[in-house]
Amino acid sequence: MKKTFKVLATATLAFSMFASVAMADTTTTTTTTDATTTATTTAAVKTSKDFTDLAGLDATMAAKVDALLAKGYMEGKTDTTFDITGNMTRAEAAKLVAKVLGLTVGTETTSTFADVDGTDASIAWSIPFIEAAKKAGIIDGITDTTFAPKDNVTIGQLATMFVKGLGKAADVKTTSPWYQGYMDVAKANGVDLGTDGSVAATRADLVSGSYAADVAFNASKAVTLSGVKASGAKKLEVTFNRAVDTTKAVFAVARGTNAVTTSDITWNTDKTVATINTSAKLFAGDYTVSVTGLSDKALTSTTTATDEKATKITIGSDKAALVDATNMSVKVSYKVLNQYGEDITSITDLQTSSSGGRVDLGSSTATITSTTTAFTLGQTVVLTLVQPDAGISATASLTVSPTAQVANVSVTKLYNAAGSTLSADSDFSSYELVVNAVDQYGNAVTDPRLLEGQVLVSVSNTLVASVDGLSNNKTTAWTTDTIDGANVPVLKLVAGTNVTPSAGTSVVTFISSSTGASTSFTVNVADGVIADSINFGSIDNVVAANDGTLNIPVTITDKNGNEITDLNVLNNATKGVKIGNSATGFTKVDGKVVYQYTVPTTAQTVVLTAITANNKVASKTITVKDAAVPTVITGFTSDVNTNILNKIDTTPGKQTIQPSYLVVQDQYGRTMDSNTFVGTLGATPSGLQPTPYHVVVTEGNTATTSPIALEGASPTGVVTLTSATGTVADAVYKGTESLTVSLEKYDTTAMAFKPVNGSDFTTTLRSVDKSELSSYTVDDIADVYAPTSAISAYQKAITVSGVTADGKKVAIPAGMYTASVSAGSITGGTFKAVSATPVVNPGDIDFTNVGAPTSTSKAITLTVTVNDTGDVITKTFNAVTAAPSVKTLKVLNANGTAVTNLELSRNTIGGTFNLGTIAAQLDALDQYGVEYKLGTGIDANGLITFADHTTTTPSMTISKLVDGNTSNTDVPSIVNNGTSTAAINNVNVGDTFTVTVGTTTVLVSIVQ
């Protein structure tokens, strides 16, 4: 029995190693064209059972034969015989090896070997395989000009082919006979062909060898991680053994048990190295990278990172340029680099000294100012820069030289953060010319004031495009931007002066006023987009009266059939689509374009008619059914944990049950919005809710010793909820108890509430005794802000849970455990982080590092000890010093839903639009999860006051302004664009424009 099992298992393994074997008897391919549909059926794949001379063949060998047949590597000698004991020619071996190794086989009809005759049908078929194997360096001729295609291949020759194909030829040692070295290497790599390489190989040898070689070859192609290393302060470099499919790779990074947040991932050209950019800097510790999607199992590798530290100071030149005509100051560039070669000048403090006088350090420039006499050309000045904590320094003897002037200018590229192509429809202000300017000493010039005074600018076609601030061949709009990690000079584009933006080219030329060196860059503006056709998608659910906004899928294309997804085009009266004489209402949901339709308040049939800018028409019929009403309760939301820890001392465990925690479906089987459902509740009929509903909560056991007791339910065990306010289930005794939640509706005839048939939901609540808890867990903790003084909004609750033997999780109170932290403080289950600035007090967190820049984050270890059991759980998280900033900023509608389309009444806002106009609709979230709205952190002007009392007013960029009433003399105009005081004056009905504020872009339409 054991021997039989072994044979079957081996055969199964053989098949599993050839997972690409087709499981169906035949393969059918269907091809569809405009006029016809054809089906082609290929012949069934043969198996060992189709050959009479393989009857009774060992199961392992039969499995190998089947696998090779299925892959097309081998064929029978005839339709019914395989000839397993026969020999194989060198030509047949070349074909087999070429297929097993996946070589690219051409269509040659003439061989480079004289004895492979292309006119001999018995051998001509082998020419492409022989040539492919020869080109790959896998097979040689008997001589330089002959191949002997019909000679039997020997075991030694076969071993040589496989070894070369596997890339292992370098491992072969010189032996006697010559083939022994190849035989040894083949065997070491899983291809065991026996011991005598001089004998002719049988087809059985070919089967065994090819099968093993195929397995080895596929294993060599498997993706593995070669290693991970820290390559930057916020970079982890992941190297693979070969190129990978980057679309399938999914990365996760952890430091110990803590997940590390990443911002993006970039790949090298060969797709062999991925660079993971982390959101925060790496600090000392082990980082593990896990990659899924590239193999059956996750690929993991760990590297040890160190805290960032300064390792090198460089002084950029041996020339110190005079700063101005007084000759009292000279300057030279400098840099401080970390261990990765990254520029950390701006965050590193240096000590300075100079023979020339006082040294002032800028972001990248050291200025030496004499306190006595003026500098003279040719004078030598010594400058020393020291970072004492890191123990590094740089000293240079500088020659006083003429004032630095911009000597050369080049344009690196036209940059758009979204990577979009510039067209007549684009927001030109979001495109920047990235400029590289250097002085006569080779130093980069990034100061906008110097560029303004020393670089001349001309534009060839201002009708199409120009640069911001251009006047008399100068521009005052030079600025800098961080692009590809570097702070570089840029010039923003502005749209051409044509009334309607148009396609074309415009050449921007930059000239150094000191050297005359010039460079030109051609700005190409593509054609704008106009809607040509529209197709309405299907509505997959019931539409009921009072449903509010219905998102109808649409596909809108231009005249070339390209889909249009730019909302500024779609909602434009002259370029987009009008529905009901209005070119508004298009937005995006989950990245897809939809038309937002406001559902009427009564049941009816509605026909929407759409007309594109090219006057093509489409319609959509919508059947609006009766308004939704609550019909059945199907469960609880995640707010309810049906497992409740029972009495600790005399205090019962509690679980709130309120209407908003119920999952309720309407008569159409749709889950109702929580607020909508709660709005149907009422104690008695009213004008707003003439037929109100109740929620009835019923205990399954009303005995005084029952496990669960509803507060307010005694003695009947029933609580009726008529508003958003709920009840509380107390866990008092160990055990389980059923709980039923149902609906009642007001019957206007009986003038009383009656049960809604079939509406009830019954569940089981479990009162868990602490003796039932077999283990404990602590929820992950997000980054915690460490301000200079404690702020309650930034304190983090510690959630500790017990886990029962059957895996149920139960929150436990702070009184059941003792918690401590490696830094900061914890009280009553809440962690407080306070940074050590400037003095370290008890409980404060020290972010300073000896010999290195001050850290911006620090790992905190939380240790929880369960009082009764002594169980210890640790959790690591980060305390960070980065001040609060806006992470997301949304614009909400009246229902509190984020929108990308907004209608504002001209009568309400008056003639001016600014940030204060939409302040009441702003919803901000900082990086620590604290939310801000009007009255709770956001004032009427849009000013955001963070919980640490710092403030910011979001900048607002206005674009795509379209005057909806060209006959009106009060033309709308934008002022202070791109700032917090951006505004539009003379706003009128019909005007449309796009507003970008924070992380949100909204299309605004002004209505009556």
JOSULCOR-V432522 format. One record per backbone hydrogen bond with DSSP energy under -0.5 kcal/mol. NH is the residue of the N-H (numbers start at 1). CO is the residue of the C=O. Records with the same first field share a line. If there is no record, write none. Layout:
NH=CO ; CO
This chain:
5=1
6=2
7=3
8=4
9=5
10=6
11=7
12=8
13=9
14=10
15=11
16=12
17=13
18=15
21=18
29=40
31=38
33=36
38=31
40=29
42=27 ; 40
45=25
50=47
51=48
52=50 ; 80
53=80
54=51
55=52
57=54
62=58
63=59
64=60
65=61
66=62
67=63
68=64
69=65
70=66
71=67
72=69
73=68
74=68
77=81
78=81
86=83
88=201
90=151
91=149
93=89
94=90
95=91
96=92
97=93
98=94
99=95
100=96
101=97
102=99
103=98
105=103
106=104
111=116
114=145
115=145
116=113
117=115
118=116
120=117
121=119
123=120
124=120
125=121
126=123
127=124
130=126
131=127
132=128
133=129
134=130
135=131
136=132
137=134
138=133
139=133
142=146
143=146
151=148
153=88
155=199
156=197
158=154
159=155
160=156
161=157
162=158
163=159
164=160
165=161
166=162
167=164
168=163
171=168
172=169
180=177
181=178
183=179
184=180
185=181
186=182
187=183
188=184
189=185 ; 186
190=187
191=186
192=190
193=191
197=195
199=196
201=153
203=86
204=84
206=202
207=203
208=204
209=205
210=206
211=207
212=208
213=209
214=210
215=211
216=212
217=213
218=214
219=215
220=216
221=217
222=218 ; 219
226=224 ; 239
227=239
229=237
231=229 ; 235
232=235
235=232
236=276
237=229
238=236 ; 274
239=227 ; 237
240=272
241=224
244=271
246=244
248=245
249=245
250=292
252=290
254=288
255=258
256=254 ; 286
258=255
260=253
263=277
264=277
266=275
268=273
271=268
274=238
275=266
276=236 ; 274
277=264 ; 275
278=234 ; 276
279=261
280=261
282=233
285=305
287=303
288=254
289=287 ; 301
290=252
291=299
292=250
293=295
299=291
301=289
303=287
305=285 ; 303
308=282
311=337
312=337
314=335
316=314 ; 333
320=399
321=319 ; 331
322=401
323=329
327=324
330=368
331=321
332=366
334=364
335=314
337=312
338=342
339=309
341=338
344=336 ; 342
347=344
348=345
351=386
353=384
355=382
356=382
357=354
358=369
360=358 ; 367
362=360 ; 365
366=332
367=360 ; 365
368=330 ; 366
369=358 ; 367
370=328 ; 368
375=327
378=400
379=376
381=398
383=396
384=353
385=394
386=351
387=392
388=386
391=387
392=387
394=385
396=383
398=381 ; 396
399=318
400=379 ; 398
401=320
404=322
407=438
408=438
410=436
412=410 ; 434
413=434
415=413 ; 432
417=430
419=416
424=526
426=423
428=426
430=427
431=428
432=415
433=491
434=413 ; 432
435=433 ; 489
436=410
437=435
438=408
439=443
440=405
442=439
445=437
446=444
448=446
450=447
451=447
452=448
453=449
454=450
455=451
456=511
457=473
458=509
460=507
464=461
465=461
466=494
468=492
470=467
471=474
474=471
476=469
477=468
479=490
481=488
483=481 ; 486
486=483
488=481 ; 486
489=435
490=479
491=433
493=428 ; 431
494=466
496=464
497=462
498=463
501=499
504=525
506=523
508=506 ; 521
509=458 ; 507
510=519
511=456
512=517
513=454
514=406
516=512
519=510
521=508
523=506 ; 521
524=522
525=504 ; 523
526=422 ; 524
531=575
532=557
533=557
535=555
537=553
540=538
543=623
544=542
545=625
546=600
547=544
549=547
550=597
551=549
552=550 ; 595
553=551
554=593
555=535
557=533
558=562
561=558
564=556
565=563
567=565
569=566
570=566
571=567
572=569
576=572
577=570
578=611
579=582
580=609
582=579
584=582
587=594
589=592
592=589
594=587
595=552
596=585 ; 594
597=550 ; 595
599=548 ; 597
604=624
606=622
608=606 ; 620
610=618
611=578
612=616
613=576
614=531
615=612
618=610
620=608
622=606
624=604 ; 622
625=543 ; 623
628=545
631=665
632=665
633=759
634=632 ; 663
635=663
637=661
640=637
641=639
642=640
644=642 ; 766
646=768
648=651
649=647
650=648
651=648
652=650
653=731
655=729
657=727
661=658
662=659
663=635
664=662
665=632
666=670
667=629
669=666
672=664
677=673
678=674
679=675
680=677
681=678
682=693
686=689
692=689
693=680
694=744
695=721
696=742
697=695 ; 719
698=696 ; 740
699=717
700=738
706=703
709=730
711=728
713=710
716=713
717=713
718=713
719=697
721=695 ; 719
722=720
727=657
729=655
730=709 ; 728
731=653
732=707 ; 730
733=707
735=767
737=765
739=763
740=698
741=761
742=696
744=694
745=754
746=692
747=752
748=746
751=747
752=747
754=745
756=743
757=755
759=756
761=741
763=739
765=737 ; 763
766=642
767=735 ; 765
768=644 ; 766
772=769
773=770
774=772 ; 803
775=803
777=801
779=799
784=878
786=880
787=785 ; 833
794=791
795=792
796=831
798=829
799=797
800=798
801=777
802=810
803=775
804=808
805=772
807=804
810=802
812=800
816=813
817=814
818=865
820=863
822=861
824=844
825=832
827=830
830=827
831=796
832=825
835=787
836=845
837=835
841=839
844=841
845=834
846=844
847=845
849=852
852=849
855=847
858=879
860=877
862=860 ; 875
863=820
864=862 ; 873
865=818
866=864 ; 871
867=816
870=866
873=864
875=862
877=860
879=858
880=784
881=856
882=856
887=885 ; 925
888=925
890=923
892=890 ; 921
893=897
896=893
899=891
902=1003
904=1005
906=1007
908=905
909=905
910=906
912=909
913=984
915=982
917=914
918=914 ; 915
919=916
921=918
922=919
923=890
924=932
925=888
926=930
927=885
929=926
932=924
933=936
935=938
936=933
938=933
939=943
942=939
944=952
945=937 ; 943
946=944 ; 950
949=946
952=944
954=942 ; 952
956=979
957=996
958=956
959=994
962=992
964=962
968=965
971=969
973=985
975=983
978=956
979=956 ; 976
982=979
983=975
984=913
985=973
986=911
987=911
990=1006
991=988
992=962
993=1004
994=959
995=1002
996=957
997=995 ; 1000
998=955
1000=997
1002=995
1003=900
1004=993 ; 1002
1005=902
1006=991
1007=904 ; 1005
